[in-house]
Amino acid sequence: MNFKHLHYFWVAARAGGVVKAGEQLHTTPQTLSAQIKLLEDRLGRRLFRKSGRKLELTEDGRVALGYADEIFALGNALEAALRQPSGGERVLELRVGVADSVPKSVAYRLLEPALALPDRARMVCHEGKFTDLLAQLALHRLDLVIADEPLSRRVSVKAFNHPLGGSPTSFVAAPGLALDGEFPRCLDGVAMLVPGAASPLRPQLEAWLTRHGVAPRIVGEFDDGALTRAFGRAGRGVFLWPTALEAELVAQDGVRVVGRSDELIQDFFAISVERRLTHPCVVAITQAARRDLFTG
């Protein structure tokens, strides 16, 4: 069997088609289709069938995908094992993706326990869009994804949600931003920086504002938590922050807390291909988050 052909099939199956797979592998869909056809000829089985304009796995394709998952997971494990210096100290490698909507201070607090283990650890961090990171997780290029939303059942990635906990939300502003009245009425007509439309916190916020009859003036929408923080620190508007980390934000940025809401909960998740967590770094991250950082 040509394992390059098997790899092309595996990426196409995980990506949901040859077009997306071609983008990930930097090759054309035509080349991918031809290589997968050679694999099908070698196995004597059809692995894909057309369903409208899409490709879907046949029953034989699903069987092949299960074996391919194990084959390439073992390949990654082999590569990681051989990176260890011969006869030297064991180094735990953690490849983690952080969704860009997760505030950087939250990501740091979540990941830091992995570097406090007795065994020496090496962390490789990638930041990006949640969907892009899930694709990398499916290809076993990441061990873990940290996100502020769970993996949806609609996404064809074989992975598992491990809830880390949630935090109420604080409304924060620079000292120079003028606010009148009690919270939350003081937000009415005030400049506000809000999470982007894809954020799971956004619909919560909109419903909360409607319930309280408050209409702030939205001056910015951000997917990146660090950019929101930068604009908020500069006095461009009230912004939202996890209450669990508000003391750290106030001390570092000199901002003030306008008010808090237990109705707006920001949840965080560790998403892994492991149903039962065994990687020592991932276990340390989940245990510390649940014990020290967030509410249940």
C-alpha positions in Angstrom: 0.0 0.0 0.0 1.2 3.5 -0.8 0.9 5.4 2.4 1.0 8.7 0.6 -2.3 7.7 -1.1 -3.7 6.7 2.3 -2.7 10.1 3.8 -4.4 11.9 1.0 -7.6 9.9 1.6 -7.3 10.5 5.4 -7.0 14.3 5.0 -9.9 14.4 2.5 -12.1 12.4 4.8 -11.3 14.6 7.7 -11.6 17.8 5.8 -15.0 16.9 4.2 -13.9 16.8 0.6 -11.0 17.2 -1.8 -11.2 21.0 -2.2 -10.6 21.7 1.5 -8.1 18.9 1.7 -6.2 20.4 -1.3 -6.0 23.7 0.5 -4.5 22.0 3.6 -2.0 19.9 1.5 -1.2 22.7 -1.0 -2.2 20.6 -4.0 -5.0 20.5 -6.5 -8.3 18.6 -6.0 -7.6 16.8 -9.3 -4.3 15.5 -8.0 -6.0 14.4 -4.8 -8.8 12.6 -6.6 -6.4 10.7 -8.8 -4.3 9.6 -5.8 -7.3 8.5 -3.9 -8.5 6.5 -6.9 -5.2 4.7 -7.0 -5.8 3.7 -3.3 -9.3 2.5 -4.1 -7.9 0.4 -7.0 -5.3 -1.1 -4.7 -7.9 -2.0 -2.0 -10.6 -3.0 -4.5 -13.2 -0.9 -2.6 -14.9 2.4 -3.2 -14.1 4.8 -0.3 -16.1 7.8 -1.3 -19.4 8.3 -3.1 -21.0 11.4 -4.5 -23.9 12.9 -2.7 -25.1 15.9 -4.7 -22.0 18.1 -5.0 -20.4 16.6 -2.0 -18.4 13.5 -1.2 -19.4 11.2 1.6 -17.7 8.1 2.9 -18.9 4.6 2.0 -19.1 1.9 4.6 -15.7 0.7 3.5 -14.5 4.3 3.6 -15.5 4.6 7.3 -13.6 1.4 8.1 -10.6 2.6 6.2 -10.8 6.0 8.1 -10.7 4.2 11.5 -7.5 2.4 10.5 -6.0 5.5 9.1 -6.7 7.4 12.3 -4.8 4.8 14.2 -1.9 4.6 11.7 -1.2 8.4 11.6 -1.7 8.7 15.4 1.0 6.1 15.8 3.1 7.9 13.3 2.9 11.1 15.3 3.6 9.2 18.5 6.7 7.7 16.9 7.9 11.1 15.7 7.4 12.6 19.2 9.2 9.6 20.8 12.2 9.9 18.5 12.6 13.6 19.2 13.5 12.7 22.8 17.3 12.9 23.3 18.7 9.4 23.7 19.4 8.6 27.4 18.5 12.1 28.4 15.7 13.7 30.4 12.2 13.0 29.3 10.5 15.9 27.7 6.7 16.1 27.5 5.6 17.8 24.2 2.2 19.5 24.1 0.9 20.9 20.8 -2.0 23.2 21.7 -4.2 25.4 19.7 -5.9 28.5 21.3 -9.0 30.0 19.7 -8.4 33.6 19.0 -11.6 34.6 20.8 -10.1 33.4 24.1 -8.4 36.3 26.0 -4.6 35.9 26.2 -4.6 36.1 30.0 -7.1 33.3 30.2 -5.1 31.2 27.8 -2.0 31.8 29.9 -3.7 30.9 33.2 -5.1 27.8 31.6 -1.8 26.6 30.1 0.7 27.6 32.7 0.1 24.5 34.9 1.5 22.3 32.1 4.9 23.9 32.6 4.8 23.4 36.4 5.0 19.6 36.2 8.0 17.7 37.6 8.8 16.4 34.1 10.2 19.0 31.7 7.6 20.1 29.2 7.9 21.7 25.8 4.8 23.6 24.7 4.1 24.5 21.0 1.2 27.0 20.8 -0.8 28.0 17.8 -3.5 30.6 17.7 -6.3 30.7 15.1 -9.9 30.4 14.2 -11.8 27.7 16.1 -12.7 25.7 13.0 -9.2 25.8 11.6 -7.8 24.5 14.9 -10.3 21.7 14.9 -9.1 20.6 11.5 -5.6 20.5 12.8 -6.8 18.5 15.8 -8.5 16.0 13.5 -5.3 15.5 11.6 -3.5 14.9 14.9 -1.3 17.9 14.5 -2.6 19.2 17.8 -3.0 17.5 21.1 -5.5 20.0 22.5 -7.6 23.0 21.6 -8.6 25.6 24.1 -11.8 27.4 23.2 -14.8 29.4 24.6 -17.3 27.1 23.0 -17.7 23.3 22.8 -17.2 21.1 19.7 -20.6 20.9 18.0 -22.0 17.6 16.9 -22.5 19.1 13.5 -18.7 19.2 13.0 -17.3 16.0 11.6 -14.3 15.8 13.9 -13.9 12.8 16.2 -13.0 14.6 19.4 -14.3 15.2 22.9 -15.3 18.2 25.0 -13.7 18.5 28.4 -15.4 21.4 30.3 -13.0 23.6 32.3 -15.6 25.7 34.0 -17.2 29.1 33.5 -16.9 32.6 34.8 -19.5 35.4 35.3 -18.8 38.5 33.3 -17.5 41.9 34.4 -18.1 45.2 32.5 -14.9 47.1 32.5 -13.8 50.6 31.4 -10.9 53.0 31.5 -11.0 55.6 34.3 -11.6 58.5 31.9 -14.8 57.0 30.3 -17.7 58.9 31.7 -20.7 56.9 33.1 -23.8 58.2 34.8 -26.2 56.4 37.1 -26.3 52.9 38.6 -25.3 49.7 36.7 -26.7 48.6 34.3 -28.6 51.8 33.4 -25.2 53.6 33.2 -24.5 51.6 30.0 -27.3 53.2 28.1 -25.9 55.3 25.2 -22.3 54.6 26.2 -19.6 53.4 23.8 -19.2 49.7 24.1 -16.7 47.1 22.6 -18.5 43.8 22.1 -17.4 40.2 21.1 -17.7 39.4 17.4 -20.8 37.8 15.9 -19.3 34.3 16.1 -18.6 34.5 19.8 -20.9 32.4 22.0 -21.1 35.3 24.4 -22.5 37.7 21.8 -26.1 36.4 21.8 -26.0 36.2 25.6 -25.0 39.9 25.7 -27.7 41.0 23.3 -30.4 39.2 25.2 -29.2 40.6 28.5 -29.2 44.2 27.1 -32.7 43.7 25.9 -33.9 42.3 29.2 -32.5 45.3 31.1 -33.7 47.8 28.5 -30.2 49.1 27.9 -29.0 50.3 24.5 -25.3 51.1 24.4 -23.6 52.6 21.4 -21.6 49.7 19.8 -18.4 51.2 18.5 -16.4 48.0 17.9 -16.8 44.2 17.4 -13.7 42.0 17.9 -13.0 38.4 17.6 -9.6 38.9 19.3 -9.8 39.3 23.0 -6.4 41.0 23.1 -7.5 43.7 20.6 -10.6 44.3 22.7 -8.5 44.8 25.7 -6.2 47.2 23.9 -9.1 49.4 22.7 -10.8 49.3 26.1 -7.6 50.2 28.0 -7.3 53.3 25.7 -10.8 54.4 26.8 -12.6 53.6 23.6 -15.5 51.9 25.3 -16.8 49.6 28.0 -15.8 46.0 27.4 -16.5 42.5 28.9 -14.0 40.4 30.8 -14.2 37.2 32.8 -14.9 38.1 36.5 -12.5 35.3 37.5 -9.6 37.4 36.1 -10.9 40.9 36.7 -8.4 41.6 39.6 -5.5 40.8 37.4 -6.9 43.1 34.6 -7.5 46.0 37.0 -4.0 45.7 38.4 -2.2 45.5 35.0 -4.3 47.9 32.9 -5.5 50.4 35.5 -9.1 50.0 34.4 -12.2 50.0 36.7 -15.1 47.5 37.1 -18.4 49.2 36.1 -20.5 46.2 37.1 -20.9 42.4 37.1 -23.5 40.0 35.8 -24.0 36.4 36.9 -26.4 36.0 34.0 -23.6 36.2 31.4 -21.4 33.2 31.8 -18.2 32.7 29.7 -17.5 28.9 29.5 -14.1 27.4 28.5 -13.3 24.0 27.1 -10.4 21.7 26.4 -11.1 19.7 23.3 -9.1 16.6 22.7 -9.1 13.4 20.6 -8.9 11.5 23.9 -12.2 10.6 25.6 -10.3 9.8 28.8 -7.4 12.3 29.3 -4.0 10.7 29.7 -1.5 13.3 28.5 0.1 14.6 31.7 0.1 18.2 30.5 -3.6 18.1 29.5 -4.5 16.5 32.8 -2.7 19.2 34.7 -4.5 21.9 32.7 -8.0 20.5 33.3 -7.5 19.8 36.9 -6.0 23.3 37.7 -8.8 25.1 35.8 -11.5 23.3 37.6 -9.9 23.5 41.0 -8.4 27.0 41.0 -9.7 29.2 38.2 -13.3 28.7 37.3 -16.6 27.8 38.9 -18.1 24.4 38.0 
